[in-house]
């Protein structure tokens, strides 16, 4: 079997190496072929479009030449005399013909010129020199156009193809008609017709291709009616003129096309087309596909040969590598199966990697127990997540699905039997989290679950799992309990054992709460929320408490209001810097407060801290400069408080630091600080007095107003007048937010006068008008206020 396995491995490794090299080589060949093919098409298209642009230039050149000739003839008096003569004059005709002949000396691409005199209905042709009336003139197609009033009125100036060979659908002449301004009585116009040779349109392409005798590209110039004006064709293409004529009739379908393949006479051509010229003539380039891809096919064949050679080389290399890799694998297989007891094989002894693999294999048996443990832990994690989902209020699955999962993890009794829920909380969790790393916390939590699980085995069926970082849930099967008192004794005994063992072995204190009996999965979320509310009662009962369902009745659920007089006395003592008296007053408040619920206690303490701090700050702004005295610090302490002792500790530190700061400010040897505090005190007391100003304060303090103003501005960075105004604005804001007093009464209470200057300064201070400010507060503007602000 070892030989069979090793041979299989050899075969698989060989073919793996070989397939990878073949795939890489084939993909590379395909990529290069496609790239070369696209490059060839792009080059041919670019070449064709360059020739087409040359042709467009030829069209423009002929167009300009014809129009310049016509304009030159119109500027000659002999020509004008001919087309306007009233009677047939031989001399005038001769002079006109000489003028035309003179111009023909420099124009090779002009076939002939016609002159038309509407008065005499007379035509002159420079080709034959004839002068005849319209009915006898040789070119009757031109006659029909020049004597057609509709054509004369609608002619756009583009060249006209009139003489078409119906057999070949080609024309050698294109005519430019230049009408003399003005209209004769007959409704017709005198005209000069310049006939150009259309063959000149492809002369430039023939000149370019003349340098390349192997060129295989053909070109056609076709007008908008599908008539071939000019062409330069390869010999192969000339043998399929019927197909050429059919292609010219489809010129509008090829407009601006590129990389379009057409089959003509059994041969596929790459077709390019353009109509970007003033005459709207189609210029079509056709290149045989086989010429386009000839080099590509040759290159692909060479690449295929190279790929075959590479594959052969890679096959030999793959076989060599597979054999080299197979030998140590074969030795390992024999050693593992016990067929080769010696581990000092020549190959094995020379390869550190193989020796390492053997040592790892030997240690795998020792790891099996650890693997079993990991599997057990993973199952516990899945169970924990599922049970926590049941405790949440969101729907996780259908009831049938939930019941199926409960059966799978042997917890079906949760859906059918009466249950009791217990909630276990780690005491002083903020300290616990700060003293232990994340990994240590996880290990300790796991240890708590293990202790509870081992103890629960003596009390029937329990399920214990972690629900939050500091909380655990216990679901107890109560199907065998008939009296609640028996259940209560059983649950409390279990919880006390968990507490004592956890404290003894882990040095961790736990608080606990348990519920009454309930039945049904639908009650799990609400019961869990009740338990989280119940555990908060440890605020009243301390760490290590076991909260029963009846303890909630002992808590006052009403709202608590700190006596206003007590609060004023507390603020007064803090302003005196008397910590002992302040702490004594707080001790008379706290016993009354701790008879209420957790939320009420926290709300009242937060309100008290903020009220004390705000009152002191209003009297002594310098308190704000203290770096070790911030509201956030103490509010965070209240948030982390779990028992009344924690709140007492936070309040004690708050009162002590605040009194120390007030005492330092009051006892400072710096007279300027004391003077500034007196100024601030006067402003706080007298802000409603309209006469309050720097002079008023100086008179009260019996000091120079300049001296007081300079010291205050140095300390606060603003004048006393500005400070008075800011204080009044602050008071105005408080009245408007917290009272329903009329605006006029509020303005009077803060010592301001209602005038335009008030509204200007109000907008500058608050960044919005008074109307906008009151709308922001959700207040209605009275009519008078609206008028003032507007």
ChimeraX attribute file (.defattr): number of C-alpha atoms within 10 A of each C-alpha:
attribute: neighborCount
match mode: 1-to-1
recipient: residues
	/A:1	6
	/A:2	13
	/A:3	11
	/A:4	9
	/A:5	13
	/A:6	20
	/A:7	15
	/A:8	13
	/A:9	18
	/A:10	22
	/A:11	15
	/A:12	13
	/A:13	19
	/A:14	22
	/A:15	16
	/A:16	14
	/A:17	17
	/A:18	20
	/A:19	16
	/A:20	12
	/A:21	19
	/A:22	19
	/A:23	12
	/A:24	11
	/A:25	19
	/A:26	16
	/A:27	12
	/A:28	14
	/A:29	18
	/A:30	14
	/A:31	12
	/A:32	16
	/A:33	18
	/A:34	14
	/A:35	12
	/A:36	17
	/A:37	20
	/A:38	14
	/A:39	13
	/A:40	17
	/A:41	17
	/A:42	14
	/A:43	13
	/A:44	18
	/A:45	21
	/A:46	14
	/A:47	14
	/A:48	24
	/A:49	19
	/A:50	13
	/A:51	21
	/A:52	27
	/A:53	17
	/A:54	18
	/A:55	23
	/A:56	24
	/A:57	15
	/A:58	18
	/A:59	21
	/A:60	16
	/A:61	13
	/A:62	19
	/A:63	18
	/A:64	12
	/A:65	17
	/A:66	25
	/A:67	18
	/A:68	12
	/A:69	21
	/A:70	20
	/A:71	13
	/A:72	13
	/A:73	20
	/A:74	19
	/A:75	11
	/A:76	13
	/A:77	12
	/A:78	21
	/A:79	23
	/A:80	18
	/A:81	17
	/A:82	26
	/A:83	27
	/A:84	16
	/A:85	16
	/A:86	12
	/A:87	10
	/A:88	12
	/A:89	11
	/A:90	11
	/A:91	11
	/A:92	16
	/A:93	20
	/A:94	13
	/A:95	16
	/A:96	23
	/A:97	20
	/A:98	14
	/A:99	16
	/A:100	20
	/A:101	15
	/A:102	10
	/A:103	13
	/A:104	17
	/A:105	8
	/A:106	9
	/A:107	13
	/A:108	10
	/A:109	17
	/A:110	22
	/A:111	18
	/A:112	19
	/A:113	26
	/A:114	22
	/A:115	25
	/A:116	28
	/A:117	23
	/A:118	25
	/A:119	17
	/A:120	16
	/A:121	15
	/A:122	21
	/A:123	24
	/A:124	25
	/A:125	19
	/A:126	18
	/A:127	12
	/A:128	9
	/A:129	13
	/A:130	13
	/A:131	20
	/A:132	16
	/A:133	17
	/A:134	22
	/A:135	13
	/A:136	12
	/A:137	17
	/A:138	16
	/A:139	15
	/A:140	14
	/A:141	12
	/A:142	20
	/A:143	18
	/A:144	13
	/A:145	16
	/A:146	22
	/A:147	18
	/A:148	13
	/A:149	15
	/A:150	12
	/A:151	13
	/A:152	18
	/A:153	12
	/A:154	8
	/A:155	15
	/A:156	9
	/A:157	12
	/A:158	14
	/A:159	20
	/A:160	17
	/A:161	22
	/A:162	16
	/A:163	16
	/A:164	16
	/A:165	12
	/A:166	9
	/A:167	8
	/A:168	13
	/A:169	19
	/A:170	23
	/A:171	21
	/A:172	19
	/A:173	22
	/A:174	23
	/A:175	25
	/A:176	20
	/A:177	27
	/A:178	20
	/A:179	20
	/A:180	16
	/A:181	9
	/A:182	10
	/A:183	14
	/A:184	11
	/A:185	9
	/A:186	10
	/A:187	14
	/A:188	22
	/A:189	24
	/A:190	23
	/A:191	22
	/A:192	26
	/A:193	25
	/A:194	23
	/A:195	23
	/A:196	25
	/A:197	19
	/A:198	25
	/A:199	16
	/A:200	21
	/A:201	27
	/A:202	25
	/A:203	17
	/A:204	16
	/A:205	22
	/A:206	18
	/A:207	10
	/A:208	13
	/A:209	17
	/A:210	11
	/A:211	9
	/A:212	10
	/A:213	7
	/A:214	9
	/A:215	13
	/A:216	17
	/A:217	21
	/A:218	24
	/A:219	25
	/A:220	25
	/A:221	30
	/A:222	28
	/A:223	26
	/A:224	15
	/A:225	13
	/A:226	20
	/A:227	23
	/A:228	27
	/A:229	26
	/A:230	23
	/A:231	22
	/A:232	20
	/A:233	19
	/A:234	16
	/A:235	10
	/A:236	12
	/A:237	20
	/A:238	13
	/A:239	12
	/A:240	13
	/A:241	15
	/A:242	15
	/A:243	15
	/A:244	20
	/A:245	18
	/A:246	13
	/A:247	19
	/A:248	26
	/A:249	18
	/A:250	14
	/A:251	24
	/A:252	19
	/A:253	11
	/A:254	19
	/A:255	16
	/A:256	15
	/A:257	12
	/A:258	19
	/A:259	14
	/A:260	12
	/A:261	15
	/A:262	17
	/A:263	13
	/A:264	17
	/A:265	14
	/A:266	8
	/A:267	12
	/A:268	15
	/A:269	22
	/A:270	22
	/A:271	25
	/A:272	25
	/A:273	27
	/A:274	23
	/A:275	22
	/A:276	15
	/A:277	15
	/A:278	11
	/A:279	17
	/A:280	13
	/A:281	23
	/A:282	28
	/A:283	33
	/A:284	26
	/A:285	25
	/A:286	24
	/A:287	24
	/A:288	21
	/A:289	17
	/A:290	14
	/A:291	14
	/A:292	18
	/A:293	16
	/A:294	13
	/A:295	14
	/A:296	21
	/A:297	14
	/A:298	11
	/A:299	17
	/A:300	19
	/A:301	13
	/A:302	11
	/A:303	19
	/A:304	16
	/A:305	12
	/A:306	14
	/A:307	19
	/A:308	14
	/A:309	12
	/A:310	15
	/A:311	20
	/A:312	14
	/A:313	13
	/A:314	18
	/A:315	19
	/A:316	14
	/A:317	14
	/A:318	22
	/A:319	18
	/A:320	13
	/A:321	15
	/A:322	20
	/A:323	18
	/A:324	12
	/A:325	15
	/A:326	20
	/A:327	15
	/A:328	18
	/A:329	18
	/A:330	18
	/A:331	20
	/A:332	20
	/A:333	17
	/A:334	17
	/A:335	16
	/A:336	14
	/A:337	11
	/A:338	10
	/A:339	12
	/A:340	14
	/A:341	11
	/A:342	9
	/A:343	14
	/A:344	11
	/A:345	13
	/A:346	9
	/A:347	13
	/A:348	19
	/A:349	12
	/A:350	11
	/A:351	11
	/A:352	11
	/A:353	11
	/A:354	17
	/A:355	16
	/A:356	12
	/A:357	12
	/A:358	17
	/A:359	11
	/A:360	11
	/A:361	13
	/A:362	12
	/A:363	11
	/A:364	13
	/A:365	11
	/A:366	10
	/A:367	12
	/A:368	11
	/A:369	11
	/A:370	12
	/A:371	13
	/A:372	11
	/A:373	12
	/A:374	12
	/A:375	12
	/A:376	11
	/A:377	13
	/A:378	12
	/A:379	12
	/A:380	14
	/A:381	14
	/A:382	11
	/A:383	18
	/A:384	17
	/A:385	14
	/A:386	15
	/A:387	20
	/A:388	17
	/A:389	16
	/A:390	20
	/A:391	20
	/A:392	14
	/A:393	14
	/A:394	9
	/A:395	9
	/A:396	12
	/A:397	11
	/A:398	9
	/A:399	12
	/A:400	9
	/A:401	11
	/A:402	17
	/A:403	18
	/A:404	14
	/A:405	15
	/A:406	18
	/A:407	14
	/A:408	10
	/A:409	12
	/A:410	10
	/A:411	18
	/A:412	15
	/A:413	18
	/A:414	21
	/A:415	17
	/A:416	14
	/A:417	18
	/A:418	18
	/A:419	24
	/A:420	22
	/A:421	22
	/A:422	27
	/A:423	26
	/A:424	26
	/A:425	22
	/A:426	20
	/A:427	22
	/A:428	19
	/A:429	19
	/A:430	14
	/A:431	10
	/A:432	14
	/A:433	14
	/A:434	10
	/A:435	11
	/A:436	12
	/A:437	11
	/A:438	11
	/A:439	8
	/A:440	12
	/A:441	17
	/A:442	12
	/A:443	11
	/A:444	16
	/A:445	17
	/A:446	14
	/A:447	15
	/A:448	24
	/A:449	20
	/A:450	14
	/A:451	16
	/A:452	23
	/A:453	17
	/A:454	10
	/A:455	16
	/A:456	21
	/A:457	10
	/A:458	10
	/A:459	13
	/A:460	10
	/A:461	14
	/A:462	21
	/A:463	19
	/A:464	21
	/A:465	24
	/A:466	21
	/A:467	19
	/A:468	10
	/A:469	13
	/A:470	18
	/A:471	20
	/A:472	20
	/A:473	25
	/A:474	22
	/A:475	18
	/A:476	24
	/A:477	21
	/A:478	21
	/A:479	15
	/A:480	10
	/A:481	14
	/A:482	9
	/A:483	9
	/A:484	12
	/A:485	10
	/A:486	10
	/A:487	18
	/A:488	18
	/A:489	11
	/A:490	13
	/A:491	20
	/A:492	18
	/A:493	13
	/A:494	16
	/A:495	23
	/A:496	17
	/A:497	15
	/A:498	23
	/A:499	23
	/A:500	16
	/A:501	17
	/A:502	20
	/A:503	14
	/A:504	11
	/A:505	11
	/A:506	12
	/A:507	10
	/A:508	19
	/A:509	19
	/A:510	25
	/A:511	25
	/A:512	29
	/A:513	28
	/A:514	27
	/A:515	21
	/A:516	16
	/A:517	19
	/A:518	15
	/A:519	16
	/A:520	13
	/A:521	16
	/A:522	13
	/A:523	13
	/A:524	23
	/A:525	17
	/A:526	12
	/A:527	20
	/A:528	23
	/A:529	13
	/A:530	16
	/A:531	23
	/A:532	16
	/A:533	15
	/A:534	23
	/A:535	24
	/A:536	20
	/A:537	25
	/A:538	21
	/A:539	21
	/A:540	19
	/A:541	16
	/A:542	16
	/A:543	20
	/A:544	19
	/A:545	20
	/A:546	25
	/A:547	23
	/A:548	19
	/A:549	15
	/A:550	11
	/A:551	13
	/A:552	14
	/A:553	8
	/A:554	10
	/A:555	15
	/A:556	14
	/A:557	14
	/A:558	9
	/A:559	12
	/A:560	17
	/A:561	10
	/A:562	15
	/A:563	9
	/A:564	9
	/A:565	9
	/A:566	14
	/A:567	17
	/A:568	14
	/A:569	15
	/A:570	23
	/A:571	22
	/A:572	17
	/A:573	18
	/A:574	28
	/A:575	23
	/A:576	16
	/A:577	24
	/A:578	19
	/A:579	21
	/A:580	15
	/A:581	16
	/A:582	23
	/A:583	20
	/A:584	11
	/A:585	17
	/A:586	19
	/A:587	13
	/A:588	11
	/A:589	15
	/A:590	16
	/A:591	11
	/A:592	12
	/A:593	21
	/A:594	20
	/A:595	16
	/A:596	20
	/A:597	22
	/A:598	23
	/A:599	13
	/A:600	19
	/A:601	22
	/A:602	18
	/A:603	12
	/A:604	16
	/A:605	20
	/A:606	17
	/A:607	13
	/A:608	17
	/A:609	16
	/A:610	15
	/A:611	15
	/A:612	20
	/A:613	21
	/A:614	15
	/A:615	16
	/A:616	21
	/A:617	15
	/A:618	15
	/A:619	19
	/A:620	22
	/A:621	15
	/A:622	18
	/A:623	19
	/A:624	17
	/A:625	9
	/A:626	11
	/A:627	7
	/A:628	11
	/A:629	17
	/A:630	15
	/A:631	15
	/A:632	9
	/A:633	12
	/A:634	19
	/A:635	17
	/A:636	11
	/A:637	17
	/A:638	21
	/A:639	11
	/A:640	15
	/A:641	20
	/A:642	23
	/A:643	20
	/A:644	21
	/A:645	14
	/A:646	17
	/A:647	22
	/A:648	18
	/A:649	13
	/A:650	20
	/A:651	21
	/A:652	18
	/A:653	15
	/A:654	20
	/A:655	25
	/A:656	19
	/A:657	18
	/A:658	25
	/A:659	22
	/A:660	17
	/A:661	22
	/A:662	22
	/A:663	17
	/A:664	13
	/A:665	18
	/A:666	18
	/A:667	13
	/A:668	12
	/A:669	10
	/A:670	10
	/A:671	11
	/A:672	14
	/A:673	19
	/A:674	16
	/A:675	15
	/A:676	21
	/A:677	19
	/A:678	16
	/A:679	22
	/A:680	22
	/A:681	15
	/A:682	17
	/A:683	23
	/A:684	16
	/A:685	11
	/A:686	18
	/A:687	21
	/A:688	18
	/A:689	14
	/A:690	13
	/A:691	13
	/A:692	16
	/A:693	18
	/A:694	20
	/A:695	17
	/A:696	14
	/A:697	23
	/A:698	17
	/A:699	11
	/A:700	11
	/A:701	15
	/A:702	10
	/A:703	12
	/A:704	13
	/A:705	16
	/A:706	12
	/A:707	10
	/A:708	21
	/A:709	20
	/A:710	14
	/A:711	17
	/A:712	22
	/A:713	15
	/A:714	10
	/A:715	13
	/A:716	13
	/A:717	11
	/A:718	13
	/A:719	17
	/A:720	22
	/A:721	13
	/A:722	12
	/A:723	17
	/A:724	20
	/A:725	20
	/A:726	13
	/A:727	18
	/A:728	21
	/A:729	19
	/A:730	12
	/A:731	19
	/A:732	19
	/A:733	15
	/A:734	12
	/A:735	19
	/A:736	18
	/A:737	14
	/A:738	8
	/A:739	10
	/A:740	10
	/A:741	12
	/A:742	11
	/A:743	16
	/A:744	12
	/A:745	10
	/A:746	20
	/A:747	21
	/A:748	15
	/A:749	17
	/A:750	21
	/A:751	18
	/A:752	20
	/A:753	13
	/A:754	12
	/A:755	9
	/A:756	11
	/A:757	9
	/A:758	14
	/A:759	17
	/A:760	14
	/A:761	14
	/A:762	17
	/A:763	15
	/A:764	11
	/A:765	13
	/A:766	12
	/A:767	11
	/A:768	14
	/A:769	18
	/A:770	21
	/A:771	19
	/A:772	15
	/A:773	17
	/A:774	15
	/A:775	12
	/A:776	9
	/A:777	11
	/A:778	10
	/A:779	14
	/A:780	11
	/A:781	16
	/A:782	11
	/A:783	8
	/A:784	9
	/A:785	14
	/A:786	12
	/A:787	9
	/A:788	13
	/A:789	14
	/A:790	9
